[in-house]
Amino acid sequence: MKKWCLMVVMLCLVPLTGAAEEISAHIQKQYQDLESFSSSFVQRLTNAATKEVEVRSGTITFAKPRRIRWETTEPEKELLLVGRDVVWDYFPDENVAYKYAVEQVLQSKTMLRFISGEANLQEDFVIENQGDDAGLIKLKLIPREPETNLVLAYIWVQPTTNMLGKVLVVDFFGNGNELELSNMVMNKALDPAIFTFTPPKGVDVEDASSS
């Protein structure tokens, strides 16, 4: 599977001060109340070995229950779509689409579980409030059961809007996945059709949904 974003997008209101447990409880409650959001993003993928940084940009749209449309527009197009039963990862320039069962993708503590609202901060992580960082509230998340693609994470919250502003996820090899969000719109009515996908004629489909 191509490297696509697995990231923390816990889009919610939080208090500016307080113990980590209190802050995480507010995050969890607000995320549970969130019905949908859309946002622009800039993503920076850092290779720990080479120090090379790949920059991506595009949009993210989420709607309950666990519907996600992650569309990268630069530097190359990619559509990652989590529907009711199937996950599609489509690369139009390569004329190929990968098909997965939803549980294959969401069964581990990946960033898509955060986006879908299925991750539990207090159960899954040891949380440390690191205070103000250049005007943002910074939380450190240490997985109670680390996995290869997630051994450490940080989130930053905008104090003026109480919304998530930036996320950094680190994998077992030290590679960094940093995400900055902007132009957020919450709880807007969305067309369910945007969370469906039919491969265009002639696209090569790699089906791993039954494996």
Accessible surface in RSA format (square Angstrom, percent):
REM  Atomic radii and reference values for relative SASA: ProtOr
REM  Chains: A
REM  Algorithm: Lee & Richards
REM  Probe-radius: 1.40
REM  Slices: 20
REM RES _ NUM      All-atoms   Total-Side   Main-Chain    Non-polar    All polar
REM                ABS   REL    ABS   REL    ABS   REL    ABS   REL    ABS   REL
RES MET A   1   109.11  56.5  34.67  22.9  74.44 177.2  20.96  17.8  88.15 116.8
RES LYS A   2    78.70  38.4  68.49  42.0  10.21  24.3  40.21  36.2  38.49  41.0
RES LYS A   3   113.38  55.3  98.18  60.2  15.20  36.2  86.36  77.7  27.02  28.8
RES TRP A   4    19.99   8.0  11.06   5.4   8.93  21.0  10.93   5.8   9.06  14.7
RES CYS A   5     0.53   0.4   0.00   0.0   0.53   1.2   0.35   0.9   0.18   0.2
RES LEU A   6    40.01  22.3  38.82  27.8   1.20   3.0  38.82  27.3   1.20   3.2
RES MET A   7     0.38   0.2   0.38   0.2   0.00   0.0   0.38   0.3   0.00   0.0
RES VAL A   8     0.00   0.0   0.00   0.0   0.00   0.0   0.00   0.0   0.00   0.0
RES VAL A   9     0.00   0.0   0.00   0.0   0.00   0.0   0.00   0.0   0.00   0.0
RES MET A  10    11.49   5.9   7.63   5.1   3.85   9.2   6.29   5.3   5.19   6.9
RES LEU A  11     0.10   0.1   0.00   0.0   0.10   0.3   0.00   0.0   0.10   0.3
RES CYS A  12     3.72   2.8   0.80   0.9   2.91   6.8   0.91   2.3   2.81   3.0
RES LEU A  13    76.66  42.7  75.91  54.3   0.74   1.9  75.96  53.3   0.70   1.9
RES VAL A  14     7.82   5.1   1.86   1.7   5.97  14.4   5.27   4.6   2.55   6.9
RES PRO A  15    36.52  26.6  24.33  22.2  12.19  44.3  35.77  29.5   0.75   4.7
RES LEU A  16    89.22  49.7  74.33  53.2  14.89  37.4  74.33  52.2  14.89  40.1
RES THR A  17   107.49  76.5 101.31 102.7   6.18  14.7  69.78  93.7  37.72  57.0
RES GLY A  18    31.80  39.2   0.00   N/A  31.80  39.2  21.10  57.9  10.70  24.0
RES ALA A  19    61.55  56.6  44.50  68.7  17.05  38.8  55.51  78.2   6.04  16.0
RES ALA A  20    11.00  10.1   7.09  10.9   3.90   8.9   7.09  10.0   3.90  10.3
RES GLU A  21   110.48  63.4 109.09  82.5   1.39   3.3  56.63 109.5  53.85  44.0
RES GLU A  22    86.07  49.4  78.35  59.3   7.72  18.4  33.66  65.1  52.41  42.8
RES ILE A  23     0.24   0.1   0.24   0.2   0.00   0.0   0.24   0.2   0.00   0.0
RES SER A  24     0.04   0.0   0.00   0.0   0.04   0.1   0.00   0.0   0.04   0.1
RES ALA A  25    46.26  42.5  38.39  59.2   7.87  17.9  41.57  58.5   4.69  12.4
RES HIS A  26    77.31  42.3  74.99  52.1   2.32   5.9  47.45  48.9  29.86  34.7
RES ILE A  27     3.83   2.2   3.83   2.9   0.00   0.0   3.83   2.8   0.00   0.0
RES GLN A  28    31.37  17.5  30.45  22.3   0.92   2.2  20.01  42.6  11.36   8.6
RES LYS A  29   121.52  59.3 120.02  73.6   1.49   3.6  92.55  83.3  28.97  30.9
RES GLN A  30    52.92  29.6  49.12  35.9   3.79   9.0   2.05   4.4  50.86  38.6
RES TYR A  31     7.64   3.6   7.64   4.3   0.00   0.0   7.64   5.7   0.00   0.0
RES GLN A  32   108.07  60.4  95.55  69.8  12.52  29.8  32.60  69.4  75.47  57.2
RES ASP A  33    81.26  56.9  63.75  63.5  17.51  41.4  28.72  67.6  52.55  52.4
RES LEU A  34     2.60   1.4   0.20   0.1   2.40   6.0   2.60   1.8   0.00   0.0
RES GLU A  35   102.90  59.1 100.38  75.9   2.52   6.0  46.06  89.1  56.84  46.4
RES SER A  36     7.46   6.3   7.46  10.0   0.00   0.0   5.60  11.9   1.86   2.6
RES PHE A  37     1.93   1.0   0.00   0.0   1.93   5.0   1.93   1.2   0.00   0.0
RES SER A  38    31.47  26.6  30.93  41.3   0.53   1.2  18.15  38.6  13.32  18.7
RES SER A  39     4.22   3.6   0.00   0.0   4.22   9.7   2.75   5.8   1.47   2.1
RES SER A  40    34.59  29.2  33.43  44.6   1.15   2.7  15.06  32.1  19.52  27.4
RES PHE A  41     3.49   1.7   0.00   0.0   3.49   9.1   0.97   0.6   2.52   7.2
RES VAL A  42    54.67  36.0  54.59  49.4   0.08   0.2  54.59  47.4   0.08   0.2
RES GLN A  43     0.03   0.0   0.03   0.0   0.00   0.0   0.00   0.0   0.03   0.0
RES ARG A  44    80.22  33.7  79.57  40.6   0.65   1.5  23.53  32.2  56.68  34.4
RES LEU A  45     8.10   4.5   4.74   3.4   3.36   8.4   4.97   3.5   3.13   8.4
RES THR A  46    47.45  33.8  47.21  47.9   0.25   0.6  31.28  42.0  16.18  24.5
RES ASN A  47    63.37  43.7  60.72  58.7   2.65   6.4  11.36  27.3  52.01  50.3
RES ALA A  48    29.36  27.0  19.12  29.5  10.25  23.3  22.38  31.5   6.98  18.5
RES ALA A  49    95.22  87.6  55.05  84.9  40.17  91.4  66.51  93.7  28.71  76.1
RES THR A  50    77.52  55.1  52.12  52.8  25.39  60.5  58.60  78.7  18.92  28.6
RES LYS A  51   151.64  74.0 135.82  83.3  15.82  37.7  92.26  83.0  59.38  63.3
RES GLU A  52   122.71  70.5 114.32  86.5   8.39  20.0  42.60  82.4  80.11  65.4
RES VAL A  53    79.85  52.5  48.31  43.7  31.54  76.0  49.10  42.7  30.76  83.4
RES GLU A  54    69.92  40.1  62.71  47.4   7.21  17.2  35.08  67.9  34.84  28.4
RES VAL A  55    77.71  51.1  64.25  58.2  13.46  32.4  64.25  55.8  13.46  36.5
RES ARG A  56    17.71   7.4  16.91   8.6   0.80   1.9   2.43   3.3  15.27   9.3
RES SER A  57    31.86  26.9  31.80  42.4   0.06   0.1  20.58  43.8  11.28  15.8
RES GLY A  58     9.53  11.8   0.00   N/A   9.53  11.8   5.03  13.8   4.50  10.1
RES THR A  59    63.84  45.4  63.83  64.7   0.02   0.0  49.86  67.0  13.99  21.1
RES ILE A  60     0.08   0.0   0.00   0.0   0.08   0.2   0.07   0.1   0.01   0.0
RES THR A  61    15.74  11.2  15.74  16.0   0.00   0.0   1.15   1.5  14.59  22.1
RES PHE A  62     0.00   0.0   0.00   0.0   0.00   0.0   0.00   0.0   0.00   0.0
RES ALA A  63    15.00  13.8  15.00  23.2   0.00   0.0  15.00  21.1   0.00   0.0
RES LYS A  64    69.87  34.1  48.13  29.5  21.74  51.8  37.36  33.6  32.51  34.6
RES PRO A  65    90.77  66.2  87.88  80.1   2.89  10.5  90.77  74.9   0.00   0.0
RES ARG A  66    53.18  22.3  51.85  26.4   1.33   3.2  10.33  14.1  42.85  26.0
RES ARG A  67    49.32  20.7  49.32  25.1   0.00   0.0   7.08   9.7  42.23  25.6
RES ILE A  68     0.00   0.0   0.00   0.0   0.00   0.0   0.00   0.0   0.00   0.0
RES ARG A  69    55.09  23.1  54.20  27.6   0.89   2.1   9.30  12.7  45.80  27.8
RES TRP A  70     2.05   0.8   2.05   1.0   0.00   0.0   1.01   0.5   1.03   1.7
RES GLU A  71    57.99  33.3  57.99  43.9   0.00   0.0   6.92  13.4  51.07  41.7
RES THR A  72     2.70   1.9   1.95   2.0   0.75   1.8   1.58   2.1   1.12   1.7
RES THR A  73    63.43  45.1  57.33  58.1   6.10  14.5  46.35  62.3  17.08  25.8
RES GLU A  74   102.86  59.1 102.86  77.8   0.00   0.0  37.19  71.9  65.68  53.6
RES PRO A  75    86.24  62.9  57.05  52.0  29.20 106.1  59.03  48.7  27.21 169.1
RES GLU A  76    72.60  41.7  68.65  51.9   3.95   9.4  25.52  49.4  47.08  38.4
RES LYS A  77   122.05  59.5 120.39  73.9   1.66   3.9  62.95  56.7  59.10  63.0
RES GLU A  78     5.85   3.4   3.81   2.9   2.04   4.9   1.99   3.9   3.86   3.2
RES LEU A  79    17.38   9.7  17.25  12.3   0.12   0.3  17.25  12.1   0.12   0.3
RES LEU A  80     0.09   0.1   0.09   0.1   0.00   0.0   0.09   0.1   0.00   0.0
RES LEU A  81     2.04   1.1   2.04   1.5   0.00   0.0   2.04   1.4   0.00   0.0
RES VAL A  82     0.00   0.0   0.00   0.0   0.00   0.0   0.00   0.0   0.00   0.0
RES GLY A  83     7.31   9.0   0.00   N/A   7.31   9.0   7.31  20.0   0.00   0.0
RES ARG A  84   173.48  72.8 159.18  81.1  14.30  34.1  51.98  71.0 121.50  73.6
RES ASP A  85    88.78  62.2  76.02  75.7  12.77  30.2  30.53  71.8  58.25  58.1
RES VAL A  86    39.29  25.9  37.56  34.0   1.73   4.2  37.56  32.6   1.73   4.7
RES VAL A  87     0.00   0.0   0.00   0.0   0.00   0.0   0.00   0.0   0.00   0.0
RES TRP A  88    25.88  10.4  25.88  12.5   0.00   0.0  17.48   9.3   8.40  13.6
RES ASP A  89     0.00   0.0   0.00   0.0   0.00   0.0   0.00   0.0   0.00   0.0
RES TYR A  90    29.96  14.0  29.96  17.0   0.00   0.0  17.48  13.1  12.48  15.4
RES PHE A  91     5.57   2.8   5.57   3.4   0.00   0.0   5.57   3.4   0.00   0.0
RES PRO A  92    45.48  33.1  29.36  26.8  16.11  58.6  29.62  24.5  15.86  98.5
RES ASP A  93   107.77  75.5  69.71  69.4  38.06  90.0  31.89  75.1  75.88  75.7
RES GLU A  94    80.43  46.2  53.87  40.8  26.56  63.2  38.41  74.3  42.02  34.3
RES ASN A  95    74.08  51.1  72.58  70.1   1.51   3.6  23.84  57.4  50.24  48.6
RES VAL A  96    14.50   9.5  14.50  13.1   0.00   0.0  14.50  12.6   0.00   0.0
RES ALA A  97     0.00   0.0   0.00   0.0   0.00   0.0   0.00   0.0   0.00   0.0
RES TYR A  98    47.43  22.1  47.43  27.0   0.00   0.0  21.60  16.2  25.83  31.8
RES LYS A  99    52.82  25.8  52.70  32.3   0.12   0.3   6.07   5.5  46.74  49.8
RES TYR A 100    28.95  13.5  28.95  16.5   0.00   0.0  24.05  18.1   4.90   6.0
RES ALA A 101    26.86  24.7  26.40  40.7   0.46   1.1  26.86  37.8   0.00   0.0
RES VAL A 102     4.53   3.0   3.52   3.2   1.01   2.4   3.52   3.1   1.01   2.7
RES GLU A 103    94.76  54.4  94.11  71.2   0.65   1.5  61.69 119.3  33.07  27.0
RES GLN A 104    57.41  32.1  39.62  29.0  17.79  42.4  25.82  55.0  31.60  24.0
RES VAL A 105    14.23   9.4   7.25   6.6   6.98  16.8  12.47  10.8   1.76   4.8
RES LEU A 106     3.39   1.9   0.22   0.2   3.16   8.0   0.22   0.2   3.16   8.5
RES GLN A 107   133.94  74.9 102.57  75.0  31.38  74.7  32.65  69.5 101.29  76.8
RES SER A 108    33.05  27.9  29.11  38.8   3.94   9.1  24.51  52.2   8.54  12.0
RES LYS A 109    24.14  11.8  24.04  14.7   0.11   0.3   9.28   8.4  14.86  15.8
RES THR A 110     9.00   6.4   7.55   7.7   1.45   3.5   9.00  12.1   0.00   0.0
RES MET A 111     1.73   0.9   1.56   1.0   0.17   0.4   1.56   1.3   0.17   0.2
RES LEU A 112     0.00   0.0   0.00   0.0   0.00   0.0   0.00   0.0   0.00   0.0
RES ARG A 113    45.81  19.2  45.81  23.4   0.00   0.0   1.76   2.4  44.05  26.7
RES PHE A 114     1.94   1.0   1.14   0.7   0.80   2.1   1.91   1.2   0.03   0.1
RES ILE A 115     0.00   0.0   0.00   0.0   0.00   0.0   0.00   0.0   0.00   0.0
RES SER A 116     8.87   7.5   0.00   0.0   8.87  20.4   0.00   0.0   8.87  12.4
RES GLY A 117    29.24  36.1   0.00   N/A  29.24  36.1   5.16  14.2  24.08  53.9
RES GLU A 118    65.49  37.6  45.57  34.5  19.92  47.4  30.65  59.3  34.84  28.4
RES ALA A 119     7.40   6.8   1.27   2.0   6.13  13.9   1.46   2.1   5.93  15.7
RES ASN A 120    50.68  34.9  50.36  48.7   0.32   0.8  12.32  29.7  38.36  37.1
RES LEU A 121     2.79   1.6   2.79   2.0   0.00   0.0   2.79   2.0   0.00   0.0
RES GLN A 122    74.60  41.7  66.61  48.7   7.98  19.0  24.74  52.7  49.86  37.8
RES GLU A 123   124.08  71.2 106.28  80.4  17.80  42.4  39.61  76.6  84.46  69.0
RES ASP A 124    24.64  17.3  22.74  22.6   1.90   4.5   1.90   4.5  22.74  22.7
RES PHE A 125     1.07   0.5   0.29   0.2   0.78   2.0   0.29   0.2   0.78   2.2
RES VAL A 126    72.83  47.9  71.51  64.7   1.32   3.2  72.54  63.0   0.29   0.8
RES ILE A 127    22.00  12.5   6.25   4.7  15.75  38.0   6.25   4.5  15.75  42.7
RES GLU A 128    81.44  46.8  79.07  59.8   2.37   5.6  31.44  60.8  50.00  40.8
RES ASN A 129    47.35  32.7  23.36  22.6  23.99  57.8   7.80  18.8  39.55  38.2
RES GLN A 130    65.94  36.9  35.63  26.0  30.31  72.2  17.92  38.2  48.02  36.4
RES GLY A 131    29.96  36.9   0.00   N/A  29.96  36.9  29.61  81.2   0.35   0.8
RES ASP A 132   113.97  79.8  79.35  79.0  34.62  81.9  38.94  91.7  75.03  74.8
RES ASP A 133    52.22  36.6  47.85  47.6   4.38  10.4  11.38  26.8  40.84  40.7
RES ALA A 134   102.53  94.3  53.79  83.0  48.74 110.9  74.28 104.6  28.25  74.8
RES GLY A 135    34.44  42.5   0.00   N/A  34.44  42.5  29.14  80.0   5.31  11.9
RES LEU A 136    32.74  18.2  32.44  23.2   0.30   0.7  32.74  23.0   0.00   0.0
RES ILE A 137    11.55   6.6  11.55   8.6   0.00   0.0  11.55   8.3   0.00   0.0
RES LYS A 138    44.16  21.5  44.16  27.1   0.00   0.0   3.99   3.6  40.16  42.8
RES LEU A 139     0.47   0.3   0.47   0.3   0.00   0.0   0.47   0.3   0.00   0.0
RES LYS A 140    46.97  22.9  46.92  28.8   0.04   0.1   2.11   1.9  44.85  47.8
RES LEU A 141     0.21   0.1   0.21   0.2   0.00   0.0   0.21   0.2   0.00   0.0
RES ILE A 142    66.26  37.7  66.26  49.4   0.00   0.0  66.26  47.7   0.00   0.0
RES PRO A 143     6.05   4.4   0.69   0.6   5.36  19.5   0.69   0.6   5.36  33.3
RES ARG A 144   132.12  55.5 101.75  51.9  30.37  72.3  41.93  57.3  90.19  54.7
RES GLU A 145   120.46  69.2 116.70  88.3   3.77   9.0  40.93  79.2  79.54  64.9
RES PRO A 146    83.61  60.9  60.35  55.0  23.25  84.5  60.50  49.9  23.11 143.6
RES GLU A 147    53.14  30.5  43.97  33.3   9.17  21.8  33.80  65.4  19.34  15.8
RES THR A 148    86.52  61.5  78.50  79.6   8.02  19.1  43.31  58.2  43.22  65.3
RES ASN A 149    54.45  37.5  45.12  43.6   9.33  22.5  27.79  66.9  26.66  25.8
RES LEU A 150     2.73   1.5   2.47   1.8   0.26   0.7   2.47   1.7   0.26   0.7
RES VAL A 151    43.14  28.4  34.25  31.0   8.89  21.4  34.25  29.8   8.89  24.1
RES LEU A 152    40.91  22.8  40.91  29.3   0.00   0.0  40.91  28.7   0.00   0.0
RES ALA A 153     0.13   0.1   0.13   0.2   0.00   0.0   0.13   0.2   0.00   0.0
RES TYR A 154    34.96  16.3  34.96  19.9   0.00   0.0  12.27   9.2  22.69  28.0
RES ILE A 155     1.37   0.8   1.37   1.0   0.00   0.0   1.37   1.0   0.00   0.0
RES TRP A 156    15.80   6.3  15.80   7.6   0.00   0.0  14.57   7.8   1.23   2.0
RES VAL A 157     4.13   2.7   4.13   3.7   0.00   0.0   4.13   3.6   0.00   0.0
RES GLN A 158    68.64  38.4  68.64  50.2   0.00   0.0  12.38  26.4  56.26  42.7
RES PRO A 159    47.08  34.3  35.40  32.3  11.69  42.5  35.58  29.4  11.50  71.5
RES THR A 160   124.42  88.5  85.82  87.0  38.60  92.0  80.69 108.4  43.74  66.1
RES THR A 161    75.89  54.0  59.85  60.7  16.04  38.2  64.83  87.1  11.06  16.7
RES ASN A 162    47.43  32.7  47.43  45.8   0.00   0.0   0.00   0.0  47.43  45.8
RES MET A 163    22.74  11.8  22.74  15.1   0.00   0.0  19.13  16.3   3.61   4.8
RES LEU A 164     3.90   2.2   1.88   1.3   2.02   5.1   2.01   1.4   1.89   5.1
RES GLY A 165     6.53   8.1   0.00   N/A   6.53   8.1   1.81   5.0   4.72  10.6
RES LYS A 166    51.99  25.4  51.99  31.9   0.00   0.0   7.20   6.5  44.79  47.7
RES VAL A 167     0.10   0.1   0.10   0.1   0.00   0.0   0.10   0.1   0.00   0.0
RES LEU A 168    44.43  24.7  44.43  31.8   0.00   0.0  44.43  31.2   0.00   0.0
RES VAL A 169     6.24   4.1   5.53   5.0   0.71   1.7   5.53   4.8   0.71   1.9
RES VAL A 170    30.52  20.1  30.52  27.6   0.00   0.0  30.52  26.5   0.00   0.0
RES ASP A 171    28.01  19.6  26.25  26.1   1.76   4.2   7.29  17.2  20.72  20.7
RES PHE A 172   139.34  69.7 118.12  73.2  21.22  55.2 118.77  72.0  20.57  58.9
RES PHE A 173   133.83  67.0 110.47  68.4  23.36  60.8 117.95  71.5  15.88  45.4
RES GLY A 174    39.11  48.2   0.00   N/A  39.11  48.2  21.93  60.2  17.18  38.5
RES ASN A 175    32.06  22.1  29.76  28.8   2.31   5.6   3.49   8.4  28.58  27.6
RES GLY A 176    10.55  13.0   0.00   N/A  10.55  13.0   9.31  25.5   1.24   2.8
RES ASN A 177    18.60  12.8  18.12  17.5   0.48   1.2  10.34  24.9   8.26   8.0
RES GLU A 178    37.82  21.7  37.81  28.6   0.01   0.0   5.39  10.4  32.43  26.5
RES LEU A 179     0.30   0.2   0.30   0.2   0.00   0.0   0.30   0.2   0.00   0.0
RES GLU A 180    68.13  39.1  66.34  50.2   1.80   4.3  11.16  21.6  56.97  46.5
RES LEU A 181    15.84   8.8   0.00   0.0  15.84  39.8   0.22   0.2  15.62  42.0
RES SER A 182    57.60  48.7  50.03  66.8   7.57  17.4  42.59  90.7  15.01  21.0
RES ASN A 183   118.45  81.7  88.78  85.8  29.67  71.4  33.69  81.1  84.76  81.9
RES MET A 184    46.25  24.0  16.30  10.8  29.96  71.3  14.14  12.0  32.12  42.5
RES VAL A 185    69.85  46.0  65.88  59.6   3.97   9.6  69.44  60.3   0.41   1.1
RES MET A 186    65.57  34.0  43.61  28.9  21.96  52.3  30.79  26.2  34.77  46.1
RES ASN A 187    85.24  58.8  57.31  55.4  27.94  67.3  23.24  55.9  62.01  59.9
RES LYS A 188   129.30  63.1 120.17  73.7   9.13  21.7  69.40  62.5  59.90  63.8
RES ALA A 189    99.11  91.1  68.89 106.3  30.22  68.7  80.75 113.7  18.36  48.6
RES LEU A 190    49.00  27.3  21.95  15.7  27.05  68.0  25.76  18.1  23.23  62.5
RES ASP A 191    87.75  61.5  74.95  74.6  12.80  30.3  31.86  75.0  55.89  55.7
RES PRO A 192   104.52  76.2  97.81  89.2   6.71  24.4 102.15  84.3   2.37  14.7
RES ALA A 193    58.84  54.1  46.76  72.2  12.08  27.5  50.99  71.8   7.85  20.8
RES ILE A 194    54.01  30.7  49.37  36.8   4.64  11.2  54.01  38.9   0.00   0.0
RES PHE A 195    11.81   5.9   8.50   5.3   3.32   8.6   8.50   5.2   3.32   9.5
RES THR A 196    92.97  66.1  78.84  79.9  14.13  33.7  66.05  88.7  26.92  40.7
RES PHE A 197    36.27  18.1  14.69   9.1  21.58  56.2  19.49  11.8  16.78  48.0
RES THR A 198   117.40  83.5 100.19 101.6  17.21  41.0  66.61  89.5  50.79  76.8
RES PRO A 199    35.95  26.2  23.59  21.5  12.36  44.9  23.59  19.5  12.36  76.8
RES PRO A 200    62.89  45.8  49.29  44.9  13.60  49.4  60.12  49.6   2.77  17.2
RES LYS A 201   213.33 104.1 174.80 107.3  38.53  91.7 126.88 114.2  86.45  92.1
RES GLY A 202    63.61  78.4   0.00   N/A  63.61  78.4  39.40 108.1  24.21  54.2
RES VAL A 203    18.19  12.0   1.90   1.7  16.28  39.2   1.90   1.7  16.28  44.2
RES ASP A 204    78.79  55.2  71.62  71.3   7.17  16.9  31.00  73.0  47.79  47.7
RES VAL A 205    60.04  39.5  35.85  32.5  24.19  58.3  35.85  31.1  24.19  65.6
RES GLU A 206    81.99  47.1  79.55  60.2   2.43   5.8  18.37  35.5  63.62  51.9
RES ASP A 207    87.03  61.0  52.59  52.3  34.44  81.4  23.22  54.7  63.80  63.6
RES ALA A 208    33.79  31.1  30.93  47.7   2.86   6.5  33.79  47.6   0.00   0.0
RES SER A 209    30.30  25.6  17.51  23.4  12.79  29.5   6.92  14.7  23.39  32.8
RES SER A 210   112.14  94.8  74.22  99.0  37.92  87.4  50.26 107.0  61.88  86.7
RES SER A 211   110.04  93.0  53.01  70.7  57.03 131.4  81.74 174.1  28.30  39.6
END  Absolute sums over single chains surface
CHAIN  1 A    10171.6       8250.3       1921.4       5494.1       4677.5
END  Absolute sums over all chains
TOTAL         10171.6       8250.3       1921.4       5494.1       4677.5
